[in-house]
Amino acid sequence: MADNEPVYDKSRRRPSIRPLYHYPLVNCPGKCAIGLIVDFPPNASTPPHRHGGASVVGYVMSGTTLNKMNDEPMKTLKQGDTWYEAPGCHHKISANASATEPMTLLATFVVDSKVIEEGGFEALVQIDEEYRDAEIPKADA
């Protein structure tokens, strides 16, 4: 980890998650597309995590986020920027870059339908074991 990369701090606020859409993909049997709005208050972050075998596209709707995937360098992404997470990708840093302004992103998942049928939206965020006591809020149904 580079010197300028933050280490996850359990005392920081966590984002709220709002489902936006959930559609079966008729041209990809057994798959669905899910959109979640993730609202980060100032100085909020999520613990390191993975996404239940999903492909994920993130879009920064407002604000600025710090984002690190696997062992790639951390990136600062602003409104309008996007990123892609392949299945199994380790999302090591996901944090609002501002201590004073909120940040909102749209996360679009393509995932096996059974993941949602068996575990609900919560199955889309699999927090690293050492941070499981710092749970992400459940998505509003």
NURODO-194274 format. One record per residue: residue in three letters; x, y, z of N, C-alpha, C, O in turn; residue number from 1. Coordinates in steps of 0.2 Angstrom, whole numbers, padded with zeros to 4 digits. Atoms other than C-alpha are relative to their C-alpha. Layout:
BEGIN
ala|X|Y|Z|X|Y|Z|X|Y|Z|X|Y|Z|NUM $
...
REM end
This chain:
BEGIN
met|0004|-0006|0000|0000|0000|0000|0004|0006|0000|0009|0007|0004|1 $
ala|-0004|-0006|0001|0007|0017|-0005|-0001|0004|0007|-0007|0004|0010|2 $
asp|0000|-0004|-0006|0010|0030|0009|-0006|0004|0000|-0009|0006|0005|3 $
asn|0005|-0004|0000|-0004|0041|0003|-0007|-0003|0000|-0012|0000|0000|4 $
glu|0006|0004|0000|-0017|0027|0003|-0003|0000|0007|0001|-0003|0012|5 $
pro|0003|0000|-0007|-0029|0028|0018|-0001|-0008|0002|-0002|-0012|-0002|6 $
val|0001|0007|-0003|-0031|0012|0029|-0007|0001|0003|-0009|0006|0006|7 $
tyr|0007|0000|-0002|-0049|0007|0033|0000|0002|0007|0003|-0001|0011|8 $
asp|0001|-0002|-0007|-0055|0015|0049|-0007|-0001|0002|-0012|0002|-0001|9 $
lys|0007|0002|-0002|-0070|0007|0058|-0004|0005|0003|-0010|0005|0003|10 $
ser|0004|-0006|-0003|-0075|0023|0066|-0003|0005|-0005|-0007|0009|-0003|11 $
arg|0003|-0005|0005|-0079|0032|0050|-0007|-0003|-0002|-0009|-0008|-0001|12 $
arg|0007|0001|0002|-0097|0033|0044|0000|-0005|-0006|0005|-0005|-0010|13 $
arg|0001|0005|0006|-0103|0020|0031|-0006|0003|-0004|-0010|0007|-0002|14 $
pro|0005|-0003|0005|-0114|0024|0016|-0007|-0004|0001|-0007|-0009|0005|15 $
ser|0006|0004|0000|-0132|0020|0014|-0001|-0002|-0007|0001|0001|-0012|16 $
ile|0001|0004|0006|-0138|0009|0000|-0008|0000|-0002|-0012|-0002|0002|17 $
arg|0007|0000|0002|-0154|0011|-0010|-0001|-0003|-0007|0002|-0001|-0012|18 $
pro|0001|0003|0007|-0160|-0001|-0024|-0003|0005|-0004|-0008|0008|-0003|19 $
leu|0003|-0004|0005|-0164|0008|-0040|-0004|-0005|-0005|-0009|-0003|-0007|20 $
tyr|0003|0005|0004|-0168|-0007|-0051|0003|-0007|0000|0008|-0008|0003|21 $
his|-0001|0007|0000|-0168|-0026|-0053|-0003|-0003|-0006|-0010|-0004|-0005|22 $
tyr|0003|0003|0006|-0171|-0034|-0070|0003|-0006|-0002|0010|-0007|-0001|23 $
pro|-0003|0006|0003|-0169|-0052|-0076|0003|0002|-0007|0000|0006|-0011|24 $
leu|-0003|-0001|0007|-0158|-0052|-0092|-0002|-0006|-0004|0001|-0011|-0004|25 $
val|0003|0005|0004|-0168|-0062|-0104|0005|-0003|-0005|0004|-0009|-0008|26 $
asn|-0005|0003|0004|-0153|-0064|-0116|0005|-0003|0003|0010|-0006|0000|27 $
cys|-0005|0004|-0004|-0143|-0071|-0102|-0003|-0004|0005|-0003|-0001|0011|28 $
pro|0004|0004|-0005|-0153|-0084|-0093|0004|-0001|0006|0009|-0003|0006|29 $
gly|-0003|0001|-0006|-0150|-0085|-0075|0004|0006|0003|0007|0006|0008|30 $
lys|-0004|-0006|-0002|-0142|-0068|-0074|-0005|0006|0001|-0011|0006|-0002|31 $
cys|0004|-0006|-0001|-0149|-0051|-0068|0004|0006|0001|0010|0006|0002|32 $
ala|-0004|-0006|-0001|-0144|-0033|-0068|-0004|0004|0006|-0010|0004|0006|33 $
ile|0003|-0003|-0006|-0146|-0023|-0052|0004|0007|0001|0010|0007|0000|34 $
gly|-0003|-0007|-0001|-0143|-0004|-0049|-0001|0002|0007|-0007|0002|0010|35 $
leu|0000|-0002|-0007|-0139|0002|-0032|0002|0007|0001|0008|0009|-0002|36 $
ile|-0003|-0007|-0001|-0137|0021|-0027|0003|-0001|0007|0000|-0003|0012|37 $
val|-0004|0000|-0007|-0124|0022|-0013|0002|0007|0002|0006|0011|-0002|38 $
asp|-0001|-0007|-0003|-0124|0038|-0003|0005|0000|0005|0004|-0003|0011|39 $
phe|-0005|-0001|-0005|-0108|0042|0006|0000|0007|0004|0000|0012|0000|40 $
pro|-0001|-0007|-0003|-0109|0056|0019|0007|0002|0000|0011|-0002|-0002|41 $
pro|-0007|-0003|-0001|-0094|0067|0022|0004|-0005|0004|0002|-0008|0009|42 $
asn|-0005|0004|-0003|-0079|0056|0027|-0002|-0007|0001|0001|-0011|0005|43 $
ala|0002|0006|-0001|-0088|0040|0025|0004|-0005|-0005|0007|-0003|-0009|44 $
ser|-0004|0005|0004|-0080|0024|0018|-0003|-0007|0002|-0007|-0008|0006|45 $
thr|0003|0007|-0001|-0084|0005|0016|0007|-0004|0002|0012|-0003|0000|46 $
pro|-0005|0004|-0001|-0073|-0009|0023|0002|-0004|-0007|-0002|-0004|-0012|47 $
pro|-0002|0004|0006|-0063|-0019|0010|-0005|-0006|-0001|-0007|-0009|0003|48 $
his|0006|0005|0001|-0075|-0031|0001|0001|-0003|-0007|0005|0000|-0011|49 $
arg|0001|0003|0007|-0079|-0041|-0015|-0008|0000|-0001|-0012|0002|0004|50 $
his|0007|-0001|0002|-0096|-0042|-0024|-0003|-0006|-0003|-0006|-0006|-0008|51 $
gly|0004|0006|0001|-0103|-0060|-0024|0000|-0003|-0007|-0005|-0005|-0009|52 $
gly|-0001|0003|0007|-0096|-0065|-0041|-0003|0004|-0005|-0003|0002|-0011|53 $
ala|0003|-0005|0005|-0104|-0050|-0050|0005|0004|-0004|0011|0005|-0001|54 $
ser|-0004|-0006|0003|-0097|-0039|-0063|-0003|0006|0002|-0010|0007|0002|55 $
val|0003|-0007|-0003|-0099|-0021|-0057|0003|0005|-0004|0009|0006|-0005|56 $
val|-0002|-0007|0002|-0099|-0004|-0065|-0002|0005|0004|-0008|0005|0006|57 $
gly|0001|-0006|-0005|-0097|0011|-0054|0000|0006|-0004|0004|0007|-0009|58 $
tyr|0000|-0007|0003|-0102|0029|-0059|-0001|0005|0005|-0005|0004|0010|59 $
val|0001|-0006|-0005|-0099|0044|-0048|-0005|0005|-0002|-0004|0009|-0007|60 $
met|0006|-0005|0001|-0115|0054|-0048|0002|0007|0002|0000|0012|-0001|61 $
ser|-0002|-0007|-0003|-0108|0068|-0037|0005|-0001|0005|0006|-0007|0008|62 $
gly|-0006|0001|-0005|-0093|0071|-0026|0006|-0003|-0003|0007|-0003|-0009|63 $
thr|-0007|0003|0002|-0076|0063|-0027|0001|-0006|0005|0000|-0006|0011|64 $
thr|-0002|0006|-0003|-0071|0045|-0022|0007|-0002|0000|0010|-0001|-0005|65 $
leu|-0007|0004|0000|-0055|0036|-0017|-0002|-0007|-0002|-0006|-0010|0002|66 $
asn|0002|0007|0002|-0055|0019|-0026|0006|-0004|-0001|0011|-0002|-0005|67 $
lys|-0006|0004|0002|-0043|0005|-0026|-0002|-0007|-0001|-0006|-0010|0003|68 $
met|0002|0007|0002|-0045|-0012|-0034|0006|-0004|0000|0011|-0003|-0003|69 $
asn|-0005|0005|0000|-0034|-0027|-0031|0007|0004|0002|0007|0007|0007|70 $
asp|-0006|-0003|-0001|-0016|-0021|-0031|0002|0006|-0004|0008|0008|-0005|71 $
glu|-0001|-0006|0004|-0018|-0007|-0043|0001|0006|0004|-0001|0006|0010|72 $
pro|0000|-0006|-0004|-0014|0011|-0037|-0007|0003|0001|-0012|0002|-0003|73 $
met|0007|-0003|-0002|-0028|0020|-0028|-0001|0006|-0006|0004|0009|-0008|74 $
lys|0002|-0005|0005|-0037|0032|-0040|-0005|0005|0004|-0009|0003|0008|75 $
thr|0005|-0005|-0002|-0047|0048|-0036|-0005|0001|-0006|-0002|0004|-0011|76 $
leu|0005|0000|0005|-0063|0048|-0046|-0005|0006|0002|-0007|0006|0007|77 $
lys|0004|-0005|-0001|-0074|0063|-0048|-0007|-0001|-0004|-0008|-0006|-0008|78 $
gln|0006|0001|0003|-0092|0066|-0054|0001|-0001|-0008|0005|0002|-0011|79 $
gly|0000|0002|0007|-0095|0058|-0071|0005|-0006|-0002|0005|-0009|-0007|80 $
asp|-0005|0006|0001|-0080|0045|-0069|-0003|-0007|0001|-0008|-0007|0005|81 $
thr|0002|0007|-0001|-0083|0026|-0070|0006|-0004|0001|0012|-0003|0000|82 $
trp|-0005|0006|-0001|-0074|0010|-0066|-0004|-0006|-0001|-0010|-0007|0000|83 $
tyr|0002|0006|0001|-0076|-0008|-0069|0003|-0005|0005|0009|-0004|0007|84 $
glu|-0003|0006|-0005|-0074|-0023|-0056|-0002|-0006|-0003|-0008|-0008|-0004|85 $
ala|0001|0007|0002|-0072|-0040|-0063|-0002|-0005|0006|-0001|-0003|0011|86 $
pro|0002|0005|-0005|-0080|-0055|-0054|0006|-0002|0005|0012|-0003|0002|87 $
gly|-0005|0001|-0005|-0069|-0058|-0038|0005|0005|0001|0009|0005|0005|88 $
cys|-0004|-0006|-0001|-0061|-0041|-0039|0000|0002|0008|-0005|0001|0011|89 $
his|0000|-0002|-0007|-0055|-0035|-0021|0000|0007|0000|0005|0011|-0002|90 $
his|0001|-0007|-0001|-0062|-0018|-0018|0003|0002|0006|0000|0002|0012|91 $
lys|-0004|-0002|-0006|-0048|-0012|-0006|-0002|0007|0004|-0002|0007|0010|92 $
ile|0002|-0006|-0003|-0053|0006|-0004|-0006|0003|-0004|-0006|0003|-0010|93 $
ser|0006|-0003|0003|-0070|0014|-0007|-0002|0005|0005|-0005|0004|0011|94 $
ala|0001|-0005|-0005|-0071|0031|0002|-0002|0007|-0003|0001|0008|-0008|95 $
asn|0001|-0007|0002|-0078|0048|0001|0006|0004|0001|0009|0004|0006|96 $
ala|-0006|-0003|0000|-0063|0059|-0003|-0001|0007|0004|0004|0010|0006|97 $
ser|0001|-0006|-0003|-0071|0074|0006|-0002|-0001|0007|-0006|-0006|0009|98 $
ala|0002|0000|-0007|-0073|0077|0025|-0006|0005|0001|-0009|0005|0006|99 $
thr|0005|-0005|0000|-0086|0090|0021|-0006|0000|-0005|-0011|0002|-0003|100 $
glu|0005|0000|0005|-0096|0086|0006|-0002|-0008|-0001|0002|-0012|-0001|101 $
pro|0002|0007|0001|-0107|0070|0002|0003|-0002|-0007|0005|0002|-0011|102 $
met|-0002|0003|0006|-0103|0058|-0012|-0005|-0005|-0002|-0007|-0009|0003|103 $
thr|0005|0005|0002|-0115|0048|-0022|0002|-0004|-0006|0005|-0001|-0011|104 $
leu|-0002|0004|0006|-0112|0033|-0034|-0006|-0004|-0002|-0010|-0006|0002|105 $
leu|0004|0006|0003|-0122|0021|-0045|0004|-0006|-0001|0009|-0005|-0005|106 $
ala|-0004|0007|0001|-0116|0003|-0044|-0005|-0004|-0004|-0011|-0006|-0001|107 $
thr|0004|0005|0004|-0123|-0008|-0058|0003|-0007|0000|0009|-0008|-0001|108 $
phe|-0003|0007|0000|-0121|-0027|-0055|-0003|-0004|-0005|-0009|-0004|-0007|109 $
val|0003|0005|0004|-0123|-0041|-0067|0002|-0006|0004|0008|-0008|0005|110 $
val|-0002|0006|-0005|-0124|-0057|-0056|-0005|-0005|-0001|-0011|-0004|-0004|111 $
asp|0005|0006|0000|-0132|-0074|-0055|-0006|0002|0004|-0006|0004|0009|112 $
ser|0006|-0001|-0003|-0150|-0072|-0051|-0001|-0004|0007|-0004|-0001|0012|113 $
lys|0001|0004|-0006|-0149|-0086|-0038|0004|0004|0006|0002|0003|0012|114 $
val|-0004|-0003|-0005|-0136|-0075|-0028|-0005|0005|0004|-0005|0005|0010|115 $
ile|0005|-0005|-0003|-0151|-0062|-0025|-0005|-0004|0003|-0008|-0002|0008|116 $
glu|0005|0004|-0002|-0164|-0075|-0023|0002|-0004|0007|-0003|-0004|0011|117 $
glu|-0002|0003|-0006|-0154|-0084|-0009|0002|0005|0005|0001|0003|0011|118 $
gly|-0003|-0005|-0006|-0146|-0069|0000|-0002|0007|0000|0000|0011|0004|119 $
gly|0002|-0007|0000|-0155|-0054|-0005|0005|0005|-0003|0011|0003|-0004|120 $
phe|-0005|-0005|0003|-0146|-0038|-0010|0006|0000|0005|0012|0002|0002|121 $
glu|-0006|0000|-0004|-0135|-0040|0005|0006|-0004|-0002|0012|-0004|-0001|122 $
ala|-0005|0005|0003|-0126|-0054|-0004|0005|0003|-0005|0010|0000|-0007|123 $
leu|-0004|-0003|0005|-0119|-0042|-0016|0006|0004|0003|0011|0005|-0001|124 $
val|-0005|-0003|-0003|-0107|-0035|-0003|0003|-0005|0005|0000|-0006|0010|125 $
gln|-0003|0005|-0005|-0095|-0048|0005|0006|0004|0003|0012|0004|0000|126 $
ile|-0006|-0003|-0004|-0084|-0039|0018|0005|-0004|0002|0004|-0010|0004|127 $
asp|-0005|0004|-0002|-0067|-0045|0021|-0001|-0002|0008|-0004|0001|0012|128 $
glu|0001|0003|-0007|-0067|-0056|0037|0002|0004|0006|-0002|0005|0011|129 $
glu|-0002|-0004|-0006|-0057|-0045|0048|-0004|0006|0001|-0003|0010|0006|130 $
tyr|0004|-0006|0000|-0069|-0031|0045|-0008|-0001|0001|-0012|0003|0001|131 $
arg|0007|0001|0000|-0086|-0040|0047|-0004|0003|0005|-0010|0003|0005|132 $
asp|0004|-0003|-0005|-0090|-0032|0063|-0002|0007|-0002|-0005|0011|0002|133 $
ala|0002|-0006|0003|-0091|-0016|0053|-0004|0000|-0006|-0003|0001|-0011|134 $
glu|0004|0002|0006|-0106|-0020|0043|-0002|0006|-0004|-0003|0011|-0001|135 $
ile|0003|-0005|0005|-0113|-0010|0028|-0007|0000|0002|-0010|-0006|0003|136 $
pro|0007|-0001|-0001|-0130|-0004|0031|-0004|-0005|-0006|-0002|-0005|-0011|137 $
lys|0003|0004|0004|-0143|-0016|0023|-0004|0005|-0005|-0006|0011|-0004|138 $
ala|0003|-0004|0006|-0151|-0010|0006|-0008|0001|0002|-0011|-0004|0005|139 $
asp|0007|-0001|-0001|-0169|-0002|0008|-0003|-0004|-0005|-0002|-0003|-0011|140 $
ala|0004|0004|0005|-0181|-0014|0000|-0005|0004|-0004|-0008|0001|-0009|141 $
REM end
